[in-house]
Amino acid sequence: MQLTRPQQGKWIAGVCAGLADRFGISRGLVRFLFVLSCALPGPQILIYVLLWILIPKS
């Protein structure tokens, strides 16, 4: 399966949903881990925006 951002079932931009679909894990788990990681210092938001730009829509 190719890495794409889905048109259905996305919340903001579909980055977490696309990553979850690509690796065969729960969308909710990926979203939870992303939100949890935002509590830590680092470039999480910047990486999300870059993936939003780089990952094509399905």
Secondary structure, 3 states (H helix, E strand, C coil): CCCCECCCCCCCCCHHHHHHHHHCCCHHHHHHHHHHHCCCCCCHHHHHHHHHHHCCEC
